[in-house]
Each structure stands twice: as C-alpha cells, then as structure tokens.
Amino acid sequence: MRIIRLLFLMFSFCPLILNATHLIGGEVVYTCLGGNQYEIKVIIYRDCGPTNTNGTGFDGEGVITIYNANNNEVFVLQHGVAEEEFVVDEFTDECLTLPPDLCVEKGTFTVIANLPNNGQGYKVVYQRCCRNEQVVNIDEPQDFGSSLVALIPPISGPACNNSPSFDSFPPLALCLGSDVSVSQSASDVDGDSLVYSLVSPFHGSSNFDPTGTYPPPYDQLPWADGYSEEYPMDSNPVLSIDSNSGLITGTPTQEGFYVIGIKVEEYRNGVYLGEILRDFRFLVVDCEIATAAVPIADVYCDGLDVVFDNQSENAFDYFWDFGDLTSETDNSTENSPIYVYPDSGTYTVTLIANPGSFCTDTSLVTFSLYPNVYPSFSLPPTDCEEGALYDFEGSGIIPEDGDFTWDFGVNAVTQFSNEISPQNISFTSDGTQQISFTVSYLDCEETFEKDFLISTNDLTSISSTAYELCEPQLVTLTPTISTTSNLIYDWDLGNGESSNVANPVVSYEPGVYDVSLSVLNTETGCESSISEETWISVYPQPEVVFQSSILSGCEPLLVNFTSQSTNTDDYQWTVNGQIVGSVENLTYTFDEGDYDVVLTASNDYFCSQDDVFSAEIISLPVVNADFELTYECNEDLEITINDNSESYTDLSWDFGNGEEPTSGLLSSFSYAEEGDYTIVLTASNPAACNTLNTYTSSIAVPAPPVVDFSTLPVADCEVGLVQYQNLSFVSSYDDVLSWSWDFGDGSTSSEFASSHEYVDQGQYNVSLTLETELGCDAFLADNISVGFLQKPQASFTYTIDSCSRKVTFMNQSELSDSYIWDLNGLASDEVNPSMFFEVGNSYAINLIASNEFCSDELSLEIDYSAENYYENVYVPNVITPNGDFINDQFFIPGLNECESAILRIYNRWGDEVYYSIDPNSEPWTGVNYSNELLEGVYFFILELKYMSITGDVSIFR
C-alpha cells in the first residue's frame, strides 16, 4: 500500500519575548450629571502576564488631579479600588493566534467631582509609571510614565458638556505586512463634531515616584530615531488616522511594541470645546498566512489502495475529494483517510483545510495510478572453471507484455539483455558482480538487484615485507586475493612450521626458505594455491665491541678508541649523534663534559650492530678572572665591586689611578677625585691548566650634582609671570637625564630654564630636582614671593534708537583710564561715544582700554540688516472676531511709532478686502467695508520702510 503524504501548512507567528513593566495605556472621560457635578472615569490598561516582571497591579488608592486653565491645582480627588475586567481581543486577523502568555486587564477608577463654572474650564489629569522596556519607538521607555488628560470647557449655556468616549479598545496585536483597518471612533452624547489625530503621548510619573503628580504643561514622550507623530510605527503605507472617522490605516513593516497617542477634539457649531487623549500600545507580530501543499509524485505503481498522510499544520477541520468520477461518495472529513480506487487511471485529489472559515486553504494534486510491478530473480550456483557460462531467469509480479532489461555489469562479456531469461552469460574477471533486472509497464518501472560472486582463482599472488634480512628481523606474509570473506588459509612457512591466519608474522633463523599458500573459498567451494622457492634469505649479525684510553686531563683531551669487533667489514663512529670517522680505530679530542660514543659495524650482508660507550671527560681547573662594577653617587666617590672570578688562589687589582695594585678579594674602592677609570684584575693558580687570567673593565666616577636656581625680573604686563634661572652644577663625566620643576601651585615643568604664570599673588615653595644618566640626583626648594600688576578689562554695551538709528556706546571697562575707539573706521577717545547706523549694513567696533602699565582690547561685529531691524515685528496668522474680546483684531506687535507701514489684505480670489496706512491704529477685524467676511484663509502684504512681509491669516469665528 502506497502512502500519499499531503502537506497542508498553516503558520502562526513566533511570539515576541516580552520583558516589561505593567503600563499599557488608558484615557480619561467624563459625564456631566448636572448641578456642576461630573462623573470622571480613568481607564487604565495593564500587563497582567508574566512579562509584568514586578507583578504590579492596579493601585488600591490614588489621586485624580484637577487644574484650572492657568495650570494651577484646584482639586485633588482620591479614588478607590478599580473595577477590573480582562480585555477580550477583537483581533484584526482570524488566522492569528495570540501569544499564550499575552494578558491585558482593564481597570476603571470612577469619582464624582463638583466643579463650579469658573469661566475658564478645567484639566482632568491622571499620572502613572511605567511602560514596557521593549517599546521600540520611544527612547528608554521603561523610564517614562503617562499623563492622561481630558479638557472640560467652561459652561456657556444652560447645559454642561460631556466628553467623547471611545467605542472600543484597539486590537492587542497587528499582523506584520498586512493592511491595517482599525476603528478608533468615539461617541459624543451631545452630538458634537469630533476630529481625530495621531499625537505624541505625554510623559507622566517616573521610576523614582511611580504615582507622583505634577501640574501641566507636560513633556511629550521622546521619540526614538526615525519615529515621530507623523511616523509612529515602521509602516508602508505610513500609519495614519482619518480625521473624520477615526479609522487607522497602514501596513506595519517591523515587529515590536509601539506606543501611539490618539487625540479626539470636540467642536460645537465650529467652536472648539475640549479634547481627550488615548495613550495605548500596539504589538506587531508576524502572522504567516495558512497554506496547503501536497508533496506527491505524478505516477504511482503500488496498487489501488491509497493511504493519504495529512501533514497540515495549524488546521482544525478537513474535507477530501478523491477525484473518483465513478462514485458520489469519494470524499472524507478524516485527518488521514484511506481510499480504494476502482481501477488504474488518472485522478485529481482535492484537500480543503478549515473549510468554510476565513482561514481556509485548498490544494489540488493530479496523479496516475497503476497496478503493482515487482520483478525478481534467483542466482545460479558459482562455477570455479575459467570462462564459466551462467543462465538467469526473471520472475516476480511482472506483466506478460512488459519490457525487460538485464544489466550484468561492465565485467560481463554481454552486459545487457532484453530477454526475460537470458542464457550463457560469462564474465571477464572474478569478484562480486551487481546484477539488475528492470521491468517497465505503462508509466511504471521497477528494478530488482542482487550481488553475484564470481570465483575461479581467488588467490593471485603472495608477498613479504622483506626477502633478504638480518636476524632476528620479523617478516609479514600477505596474500593477494579477489575476495576477503569466507576463506580458509593454509601456509607452509618453509621452516617446518605452518599457519592458518591471513597475514602470519614469522621469525627465521639464518638460512634460505621456500614458502607456499593454499586458499579455500567456503562460499563457492573453489580452491587456489601458490608456491615460491628460495624466496626468503636470512643472514647472521656481526658482534661489535670497543675500548677507550684515558678520560681525564687538561682540555682539549685526546682519547683513543680501539675496536675488538668480529665478523665485521665496515665501521662508523659517532660522538653525541655526529659522525666523526669510518676507520676501525678512532682518535678524538674532547672538551670537558658528558659524551655518548657509538661504533656501528656491518658485514657483507649489510647486517649491522652498535656498541655504545658513555664517557665523562674530566678536565683540570681553569683560572677565570671576572668582576662587575657599580657606582651610585656619593661624596666619597666609592665604587662597588662584585667579584665573579673562579679557580684562583690569588687576586691583584690595578684601579687605574696611578697607585700600586691591591691584592685580595675586594667589595669596594674609593677614588680621590672624579674621572673615567680602567680597572684590571689578575687571577692566578699554579695548579690549573692555565696559571694566569686577566679581566679589564672601565667605569665613570662623577662627583654628585648640585641644584641651584634664582628668579629674573620680568619686564612684561603678563599677570603673575615669573622667569627662573637654572644655576645647577653637573659633572662633565655625567649627563642630565631629566629636570623637574615644582612651582608650588600644582604646576610642573621639565625644561632646563623655565617660566611660570601664577594665578594668585602670594608665597610659593618652588623646588627643582634633577636626575643624571648615571643615576645621580639632587634637589633644592626655596620660597618665592609673587606680586601682580593690574591689567585692564575692556568691556562695553550699546543701545540703538530705532527711529533716529543713533547708537550710543556705554563703556564698562575696569582698571583703565584711557580709551581708543575704532567705530567702523571712525576714531574716538571719548569714554562713551555715539554714531548713526544705516539699515542694511554691518559695523565693526573695537575698544582698547589702557592704564599706566597695561592695555586690553575688545572687538564686536554688529549686524544691522533689515531682518534684525524688524526682528521684534510679529504678524499673527489667526484672528477670532467672535465678540469675546479675545484675539478679535489683526494687531501687529513690534512696529515702531516712526514706521510708515501699509497693510493690504486679499481674499483667495485676489480681491482686496482691507487697506490701511496705520494698521495698529485701525486694526482689521475680519470685515470688508463693515461686511463680515467668511471663515477661511486670507493673504496679506505688509509694506515697511526697509522691507516687505507677506503671509496668510485665517479667520475663525
């Protein structure tokens, strides 16, 4: 029975690793109860799964804070335990399974507040920390909390306002790469118009005080690189919200957690009332779409019973149609059904996974079905004769009108045959031959194979690891055979012994030997044999021995070696592995030490042996004079001697100072004066191989250095500058390695002669240290008094009369009594000079302030361009002429009284609707000759003396 494996694949996403704190999102809404009473609800969504690592739940108690329009705290409302419920996700894709550990719980805090009408309105605020640390679109999200804000407008009529309320919570997860269509609409019981937008959520409490509160305004969350209000999520098309319907669309392109803010503004008759903000977190996951596949061959030749092996993944229901057109019941709903077809033929099989559901997938496969074909044959018995002929007969389950192909292998005289029972088949070589019999019928083809052992002469030759050898060398005998199994060996080793192993190892006495082998193949019954005469020759070994003469004396020591070997013809001598001669008797010169002397002798049969002699060559002592000198600076000019001489009986020292030599073992010597000296040591021993030996060494002996310094007068106005003069002494027999100044205020220098600028006046302990190449050092410290000259500080400010353009400079210099001004090329020595500027130019101003000793300079570049001249002019872009006396007029702050300004305003068709030569005395109020203009955008031209300003202004009523 052939098993058809049908693979129906349905993939789900790989769950993300969630490492987070508890806060997911929330919003604040309110309902007007009448009589200044409001029901305020704070809705919080928290992580209730294992990713809430600190197990934070809803607060058992907390506060909701009410602020007025000036952000002053007016009420603090205590809330109690939240009303809790688990969020059941309304998922965007039926084929997606949420991560099993994903858990979101909704908590609602409700309070009743009495908020009297204050004419300004209120801000309702709830603050909490902290967010999930894996949020990708916020920098350091675990450090930021949330400020949920709702705006309550002032009461302007008999009824108070109700905030909008969101109709549903967004789905907890979105599919990567799938189009998003998420409604975030809200309802307003007052029937107000609602406008939706994506915004940056507000930051709230922190890790240090998770429930702490503070007044508005609130910072927005810091977007990570690449993210913003306009691009809060990796998406293409970009995630956006319809301002009228609240429908969010886009296609996510990257997995992860994303924090998004949705603002809902309410308008009544075109007038803004208030707003609420939803702060929430999306999870984007990889939702792979379910697929079905049937890995099945085109043709099957194993009968009519077919088992279908269903390998679908993530499917829960199936429908099979087996494509049997002769039956109306050729279907099944089993997972892996069996179907018996009525006859061979071509069939199309259909598998539907999850039929009737949104997550359905269909796979169709067409294949041909034929009867069984099973060829077979039996092997003929092996014939041990050369050129034997064999007959073969095909059998098994084979159609009479099928096609037959025999393949007897490349060693067959006739390799191929199309007969069902070919005869007289012969082979050119022994060994295992692979025989195959193939039967083809319709589109089916089956092959049957067997190995056939051909054996006529299994044994072809024998070999040995050596044919001429010296005793007692071992040899290994090896047969060359065509097969290695089912064999019996019979060796005649020629020395009266036999062996039945395949590769015997033999030890022969000196002589000549004949060897033979017989091999019996127990599988085929064939036997073969080989004999080799005078095949192995074994020769005797020589006897090698030698003696040596004396082994002690003064090196180099001459030693004679005499060979006493027998049955030898050739000689080779080695000393410590080095070949030193090929004579029978060796003479060799040694130094003191240990040696291995080897004599290798061989005979005419190239057999060789060794004799080894280990010798210890002992030499008489050798006198060696040796010493080391060191000098460390000292007043006595004393040197230190380390004597390393060997094998001496007497020592004589010549210290190179012109005095008589000194005898004996010395450890030190003092010179009368500094200098370079050469010292000679003579060591002697009358009983040594050498009676005398000398050693010479030189040394410099400098006098110790002396440090001294003084200060020099400074004819400069640099405050606190002191110049130091180095008066130190260093011997000519030594060189300075380093100088080190310490100026007493934490500053240092490594220069020979140095200067230093002090910050403060006073007494300083100054020191100088030197080190020399020969290791000498010296130190001196002295107290230095430092006083300062007074240096001026140049400084000035200026004022500009915008009407007259007169510039007045105010001199604010210190410690000075004379001044030189350069006013853009004009010179002045006044204390506070003045000049006139022209608009559009830049002016370079320079001041030099001086006293009796010093001066200081300050330069300034003043840009008097038209843009800077009018930098305080501000043209508004919105007026609201609705009679509330707030922003009812188009007033332009910053215009000078002396400015002759002309203002023109045009509608969208280019019609002039306003003209004035004094726009601030008679500001525009959104009318055209007393006719109230429609809301919309208008364009203005403001002509000033030195430039023109253009732009647009909007009317809102």
JOFEN-V48007 format. One record per pair of residues at least 6 apart in sequence whose C-alpha atoms are under 6 Angstrom apart, sorted by sequence separation. I is the first residue (numbers start at 1). J is the second residue. D is the distance in Angstrom with one decimal. If there is no record, write none. Layout:
# JOFEN-V48007
I/J/D  I/J/D
This chain:
# JOFEN-V48007
32/38/4.7  67/73/4.5  241/247/5.4  267/273/5.5  324/330/6.0  354/360/4.9  409/415/5.7  439/445/5.8  492/498/4.7  573/579/5.9  574/580/5.4  602/608/4.0  685/691/4.9  742/748/4.7  771/777/4.4  800/806/5.7  821/827/5.5  849/855/5.5  906/912/4.3  927/933/5.2  942/948/5.6  31/38/5.6  67/74/5.5  205/212/5.6  241/248/4.3  266/273/5.7  353/360/5.6  408/415/4.9  439/446/5.6  491/498/5.3  520/527/4.3  573/580/5.7  601/608/5.4  654/661/4.5  684/691/5.3  741/748/5.2  770/777/5.4  800/807/4.5  821/828/4.9  849/856/5.3  880/887/5.6  881/888/4.0  905/912/5.8  906/913/5.4  926/933/5.9  942/949/5.0  31/39/5.1  66/74/5.8  133/141/5.3  240/248/5.6  266/274/5.7  322/330/5.5  353/361/5.4  407/415/5.7  438/446/5.8  491/499/5.0  519/527/5.6  573/581/5.1  601/609/5.7  631/639/4.8  653/661/5.1  684/692/4.4  741/749/5.0  770/778/5.5  799/807/5.7  820/828/6.0  848/856/5.7  879/887/5.5  880/888/5.1  905/913/5.7  941/949/6.0  30/39/5.5  66/75/5.0  133/142/4.5  240/249/5.6  265/274/5.9  322/331/6.0  352/361/5.9  407/416/4.8  438/447/4.2  519/528/5.4  572/581/6.0  600/609/5.7  630/639/5.9  653/662/4.9  683/692/5.8  740/749/5.9  769/778/5.7  799/808/5.4  820/829/4.8  848/857/4.4  879/888/5.8  905/914/5.1  941/950/4.6  30/40/4.3  65/75/6.0  131/141/5.8  132/142/5.7  239/249/5.6  265/275/4.3  321/331/4.5  352/362/4.5  406/416/5.3  437/447/5.6  465/475/5.5  490/500/4.9  518/528/5.8  549/559/5.8  572/582/4.4  600/610/4.5  630/640/5.2  652/662/5.7  683/693/5.3  740/750/4.8  769/779/4.5  798/808/5.5  819/829/5.4  847/857/5.7  904/914/5.7  940/950/5.6  30/41/6.0  65/76/4.6  131/142/5.0  239/250/4.3  264/275/5.5  320/331/5.1  351/362/5.8  406/417/5.0  437/448/5.2  465/476/5.5  489/500/4.8  518/529/4.1  549/560/5.4  571/582/5.1  599/610/5.6  629/640/5.8  652/663/4.4  682/693/5.8  712/723/5.3  739/750/5.0  768/779/5.8  798/809/4.3  847/858/5.3  904/915/4.7  940/951/5.6  29/41/5.4  64/76/6.0  130/142/5.9  238/250/5.3  264/276/5.5  320/332/5.0  351/363/5.4  405/417/5.9  436/448/5.6  464/476/5.7  517/529/5.5  548/560/5.7  571/583/6.0  599/611/5.3  629/641/5.0  651/663/5.6  682/694/4.4  711/723/5.7  768/780/5.5  797/809/5.8  798/810/5.7  846/858/5.8  903/915/5.7  939/951/5.8  940/952/5.8  28/41/5.8  64/77/5.0  237/250/5.0  263/276/5.9  319/332/5.9  350/363/5.9  405/418/4.8  413/426/5.7  436/449/4.2  464/477/4.6  517/530/5.5  548/561/4.4  571/584/5.9  598/611/5.7  628/641/5.9  651/664/5.2  681/694/5.5  711/724/4.5  767/780/5.5  797/810/5.2  846/859/4.3  903/916/5.3  939/952/4.2  28/42/4.6  63/77/5.4  130/144/5.8  237/251/5.6  263/277/4.5  319/333/4.7  350/364/4.6  404/418/5.2  412/426/5.8  413/427/5.6  435/449/5.6  463/477/5.8  516/530/5.6  547/561/5.6  598/612/4.5  628/642/5.0  681/695/5.3  710/724/5.8  711/725/5.7  767/781/3.9  796/810/5.5  845/859/5.7  902/916/5.7  938/952/5.4  63/78/4.6  130/145/4.6  236/251/5.3  262/277/5.7  318/333/5.3  349/364/5.7  412/427/4.3  435/450/5.4  463/478/5.2  516/531/4.0  547/562/5.3  597/612/5.8  627/642/5.5  680/695/5.8  710/725/5.2  766/781/5.5  796/811/4.5  845/860/5.2  902/917/4.3  913/928/5.1  938/953/5.3  27/43/5.4  62/78/5.8  63/79/5.8  129/145/3.8  202/218/6.0  203/219/5.7  235/251/5.1  262/278/5.1  349/365/5.3  411/427/5.5  434/450/5.9  462/478/5.6  515/531/6.0  516/532/6.0  546/562/5.4  597/613/5.1  627/643/4.3  680/696/4.5  709/725/5.5  766/782/5.4  796/812/4.9  844/860/6.0  901/917/5.7  937/953/5.7  26/43/5.2  62/79/5.5  87/104/5.6  128/145/5.6  202/219/5.8  203/220/5.6  235/252/4.1  261/278/5.7  348/365/5.5  377/394/5.0  411/428/5.5  434/451/4.5  462/479/4.2  515/532/5.3  546/563/4.2  596/613/5.8  627/644/5.0  679/696/5.7  709/726/4.5  765/782/5.6  795/812/5.0  844/861/4.6  875/892/5.3  937/954/4.3  26/44/4.4  61/79/5.7  87/105/5.5  128/146/5.5  202/220/4.4  203/221/5.3  234/252/5.8  235/253/4.8  261/279/4.7  348/366/4.2  377/395/5.3  433/451/5.6  461/479/5.9  462/480/5.8  514/532/5.8  546/564/5.2  596/614/4.5  626/644/5.0  679/697/5.4  709/727/4.9  765/783/4.4  795/813/4.5  843/861/5.8  874/892/5.9  936/954/5.4  26/45/5.7  61/80/4.8  86/105/4.3  127/146/5.6  167/186/5.1  201/220/5.8  202/221/5.7  234/253/5.4  347/366/5.6  376/395/5.0  433/452/5.0  461/480/5.1  494/513/5.3  514/533/4.4  545/564/5.3  576/595/5.9  595/614/5.7  626/645/4.6  678/697/5.8  708/727/4.9  764/783/5.5  794/813/4.5  824/843/5.6  843/862/5.1  874/893/5.6  936/955/5.4  25/45/5.2  85/105/5.8  86/106/5.9  127/147/4.5  166/186/4.0  200/220/5.8  201/221/6.0  234/254/5.6  260/280/5.7  347/367/5.7  376/396/4.8  432/452/5.5  460/480/5.6  494/514/4.9  514/534/5.0  545/565/5.1  576/596/5.1  595/615/5.2  625/645/4.5  678/698/4.3  708/728/4.6  744/764/5.1  764/784/5.2  793/813/5.5  824/844/4.8  842/862/5.7  873/893/5.8  935/955/4.8  24/45/5.3  60/81/4.9  85/106/5.3  126/147/5.8  165/186/5.1  259/280/5.8  346/367/5.7  375/396/4.7  432/453/4.4  459/480/6.0  460/481/5.8  494/515/5.3  513/534/5.3  514/535/5.5  544/565/4.3  575/596/5.7  594/615/5.8  624/645/5.5  656/677/5.6  677/698/5.6  707/728/4.3  744/765/4.9  763/784/5.6  793/814/5.2  811/832/5.6  824/845/5.7  842/863/4.5  873/894/4.1  935/956/5.5  24/46/5.1  84/106/5.6  126/148/5.2  164/186/5.9  165/187/5.4  259/281/4.3  346/368/4.2  374/396/5.7  375/397/5.8  431/453/5.6  459/481/4.5  493/515/5.0  512/534/5.8  513/535/5.9  543/565/5.6  563/585/5.6  575/597/4.7  594/616/4.5  624/646/5.1  656/678/5.3  677/699/5.5  706/728/5.6  744/766/5.1  763/785/4.5  792/814/5.7  810/832/5.2  823/845/4.9  842/864/5.6  872/894/4.8  873/895/5.8  23/46/4.8  84/107/4.5  125/148/5.6  164/187/5.4  258/281/5.4  345/368/5.5  374/397/4.8  431/454/5.1  458/481/5.1  492/515/5.7  513/536/5.2  543/566/5.3  562/585/4.8  574/597/5.9  593/616/5.8  623/646/5.9  656/679/5.6  676/699/5.9  706/729/5.0  743/766/4.7  762/785/5.7  792/815/4.6  809/832/5.4  822/845/5.8  841/864/5.4  22/46/5.2  83/107/5.4  125/149/4.7  164/188/4.5  258/282/5.1  323/347/5.4  345/369/5.3  373/397/5.7  430/454/4.9  458/482/5.0  492/516/5.2  512/536/5.7  561/585/5.7  574/598/5.2  593/617/5.2  623/647/4.9  655/679/4.5  676/700/4.4  705/729/5.5  742/766/5.7  762/786/5.3  792/816/5.3  809/833/5.7  822/846/5.0  840/864/5.7  841/865/5.8  22/47/4.6  82/107/5.2  83/108/5.1  124/149/5.6  257/282/5.7  323/348/4.9  344/369/5.0  373/398/5.7  430/455/5.2  478/503/5.1  491/516/5.9  512/537/4.5  542/567/5.0  561/586/5.0  573/598/5.7  592/617/4.9  623/648/5.6  654/679/5.6  675/700/6.0  705/730/4.7  742/767/5.2  761/786/5.2  809/834/5.9  821/846/5.8  839/864/5.6  840/865/4.0  82/108/5.1  124/150/5.2  257/283/4.7  310/336/5.1  323/349/5.3  344/370/4.8  394/420/5.3  477/503/5.3  491/517/4.6  511/537/5.8  542/568/5.7  560/586/5.9  573/599/4.7  592/618/5.4  641/667/4.6  654/680/5.1  675/701/5.3  741/767/5.9  761/787/5.0  808/834/4.4  821/847/4.7  839/865/5.6  840/866/5.5  82/109/4.9  123/150/5.9  256/283/5.8  309/336/5.0  322/349/4.6  394/421/5.5  408/435/4.7  477/504/5.6  490/517/5.6  511/538/5.1  560/587/4.4  572/599/5.8  592/619/5.5  640/667/6.0  641/668/5.2  674/701/5.2  726/753/5.4  741/768/4.7  807/834/5.5  820/847/5.9  839/866/5.9  123/151/4.7  256/284/5.3  308/336/5.3  321/349/5.8  393/421/4.1  407/435/5.8  476/504/5.8  490/518/5.2  510/538/4.4  559/587/5.8  572/600/5.1  640/668/4.5  653/681/4.8  674/702/5.0  703/731/6.0  725/753/5.7  740/768/5.7  807/835/5.3  820/848/5.2  122/151/6.0  200/229/5.7  255/284/4.8  308/337/5.6  321/350/5.0  392/421/5.5  407/436/5.2  476/505/4.4  510/539/4.9  559/588/5.5  571/600/5.8  639/668/5.6  652/681/5.7  674/703/5.7  702/731/5.8  740/769/5.0  806/835/5.9  807/836/5.6  819/848/5.7  891/920/5.7  22/52/5.2  122/152/5.0  199/229/5.3  255/285/5.3  320/350/5.8  392/422/5.6  406/436/5.8  475/505/5.6  489/519/4.9  510/540/5.8  558/588/5.8  571/601/4.5  639/669/5.4  652/682/5.1  724/754/5.5  739/769/5.9  806/836/4.4  819/849/4.8  20/51/5.3  21/52/5.0  121/152/5.4  307/338/4.4  320/351/4.8  406/437/4.7  475/506/5.4  488/519/5.6  558/589/4.3  570/601/5.5  638/669/5.5  651/682/5.7  702/733/5.3  724/755/5.6  739/770/4.6  805/836/5.6  907/938/4.9  19/51/5.0  20/52/5.5  121/153/4.4  306/338/5.7  319/351/5.9  391/423/4.1  405/437/5.9  474/506/5.6  488/520/5.1  557/589/5.3  570/602/5.3  638/670/4.0  651/683/4.8  723/755/4.3  738/770/5.7  805/837/5.5  818/850/5.4  891/923/5.7  906/938/5.8  18/51/5.3  121/154/4.2  306/339/5.5  319/352/5.2  391/424/5.6  405/438/5.0  474/507/4.9  487/520/5.5  557/590/5.0  568/601/5.9  569/602/5.9  637/670/5.5  650/683/5.8  722/755/5.6  738/771/5.3  816/849/5.8  890/923/5.5  906/939/5.2  120/154/5.2  318/352/5.7  390/424/5.1  404/438/5.7  487/521/4.6  556/590/5.5  568/602/5.3  569/603/5.0  637/671/5.5  650/684/5.4  722/756/5.4  737/771/5.3  816/850/5.0  817/851/5.5  889/923/6.0  890/924/5.1  905/939/5.6  119/154/5.1  305/340/4.5  318/353/4.8  389/424/4.8  390/425/5.0  404/439/4.8  486/521/5.7  487/522/6.0  556/591/5.1  568/603/4.7  648/683/5.7  649/684/5.9  721/756/5.6  736/771/6.0  737/772/4.5  816/851/4.7  889/924/5.8  905/940/4.3  304/340/5.6  317/353/6.0  318/354/5.8  389/425/5.3  403/439/5.6  486/522/5.3  555/591/5.3  648/684/5.2  649/685/5.1  721/757/4.0  736/772/4.1  737/773/5.1  889/925/4.7  904/940/5.5  304/341/5.2  317/354/4.7  389/426/4.9  403/440/5.0  486/523/5.9  648/685/5.0  720/757/4.9  735/772/5.5  736/773/5.9  904/941/5.2  402/440/5.6  720/758/4.5  735/773/5.4  903/941/5.8  402/441/4.9  903/942/4.6  902/942/5.8  902/943/5.1  901/943/5.7  901/944/4.9  197/243/5.9  196/243/4.3  195/243/5.2  195/244/5.7  196/246/5.6  69/120/5.8  431/482/5.8  49/101/5.7  49/102/5.8  49/103/4.8  68/122/4.7  48/103/5.1  67/122/5.7  147/202/5.2  794/849/5.4  48/104/5.6  67/123/5.0  146/202/5.8  147/203/5.6  47/104/5.0  66/123/5.7  146/203/4.8  147/204/4.5  46/104/5.8  66/124/4.9  145/203/5.3  146/204/4.1  625/683/5.3  46/105/5.5  144/203/6.0  145/204/4.5  45/105/5.7  65/125/5.3  145/205/5.0  201/261/5.0  45/106/4.6  145/206/5.8  185/246/4.6  200/261/5.5  44/106/5.8  64/126/5.2  144/206/5.8  184/246/5.0  199/261/5.0  794/856/5.5  44/107/5.2  183/246/5.9  184/247/5.9  198/261/5.7  199/262/5.9  791/854/5.5  792/855/5.7  793/856/5.9  794/857/5.8  43/107/5.8  183/247/4.4  198/262/4.8  555/619/5.6  792/856/5.7  794/858/5.9  43/108/4.5  182/247/5.7  197/262/5.9  552/617/5.7  554/619/4.9  42/108/5.7  182/248/5.0  197/263/5.4  541/607/5.6  545/611/5.5  551/617/5.3  552/618/4.6  553/619/5.0  554/620/5.2  622/688/5.5  42/109/5.1  181/248/5.7  196/263/5.8  544/611/5.8  552/619/5.7  553/620/5.9  621/688/5.1  622/689/5.5  41/109/5.6  181/249/4.9  196/264/4.8  299/367/5.5  301/369/6.0  303/371/4.7  468/536/6.0  470/538/5.5  622/690/5.7  625/693/5.6  720/788/5.3  41/110/4.6  180/249/5.0  195/264/5.6  292/361/5.8  298/367/4.5  299/368/4.6  300/369/4.9  301/370/4.6  303/372/5.1  459/528/5.8  467/536/4.6  468/537/4.8  469/538/5.0  470/539/4.7  471/540/5.7  624/693/5.8  625/694/5.4  626/695/5.8  719/788/5.4  40/110/5.7  180/250/5.3  195/265/5.1  291/361/5.7  293/363/5.8  301/371/5.5  302/372/4.6  386/456/6.0  468/538/5.9  470/540/5.9  625/695/5.5  719/789/5.9  40/111/5.4  179/250/5.8  180/251/5.7  194/265/5.5  292/363/5.5  301/372/5.4  384/455/5.9  385/456/5.7  457/528/5.7  633/704/5.5  707/778/6.0  39/111/5.9  179/251/4.6  194/266/4.6  376/448/5.7  384/456/4.3  707/779/5.9  39/112/4.6  178/251/5.6  193/266/5.5  375/448/5.8  707/780/5.8  38/112/5.7  177/251/5.7  192/266/5.9  193/267/5.0  38/113/5.2  177/252/5.5  192/267/5.7  878/953/5.2  880/955/5.9  882/957/5.0  37/113/5.7  129/205/5.0  176/252/5.3  177/253/5.5  192/268/5.2  877/953/4.1  878/954/4.7  879/955/5.3  880/956/4.8  881/957/5.8  37/114/4.6  127/204/5.2  128/205/5.1  129/206/5.6  176/253/5.8  878/955/6.0  880/957/5.1  36/114/5.4  127/205/5.9  201/279/5.9  36/115/5.3  36/116/5.4  91/171/5.4  90/171/5.7  129/210/4.7  89/171/5.8  128/210/5.7  128/211/5.1  139/222/6.0  15/99/5.5  138/222/5.9  138/223/4.7  139/224/4.9  137/223/5.9  138/224/4.7  137/224/5.1  803/898/5.9  23/130/5.5  23/131/4.9  176/284/6.0  173/282/6.0  175/284/5.9  176/285/5.5  21/131/5.6  173/283/4.5  174/284/4.7  175/285/5.4  176/286/4.9  21/132/4.9  173/284/5.4  175/286/5.8  20/132/4.0  175/287/5.3  20/133/5.2  153/273/5.5  27/148/5.7  136/257/6.0  137/258/5.8  153/274/5.8  28/150/5.8  135/257/4.6  152/274/5.9  135/258/5.5  151/274/4.9  151/275/5.4  150/275/5.8  150/276/4.5  32/162/5.4  31/162/4.8  30/163/5.5  29/163/5.8  554/689/5.9  470/607/5.7  717/854/5.8  382/524/5.9  384/526/5.6  301/444/5.8  633/776/5.3  71/216/5.7  96/287/6.0  27/277/5.9  27/278/4.7  26/278/5.8  26/279/5.4  25/279/4.9  25/280/4.1  24/280/5.9  24/281/5.7  95/359/5.4  13/286/4.7  13/287/4.7  12/287/5.5  12/288/5.5  11/288/5.2  11/290/5.6  10/290/3.7  10/291/5.4  9/291/4.8  9/292/4.9  8/292/3.7  8/293/5.0  7/293/4.8  7/294/5.0  6/294/4.1  6/295/5.7  2/302/5.8  4/307/5.9  5/308/5.8  6/309/5.7  7/310/5.9  8/311/5.8  9/312/4.8  10/313/4.9  1/305/5.9  2/306/5.7  3/307/4.6  4/308/4.6  5/309/4.4  6/310/5.0  7/311/4.3  8/312/3.5  9/313/4.7  10/314/5.0  3/308/5.8  4/309/5.7  6/311/5.8  7/312/5.0
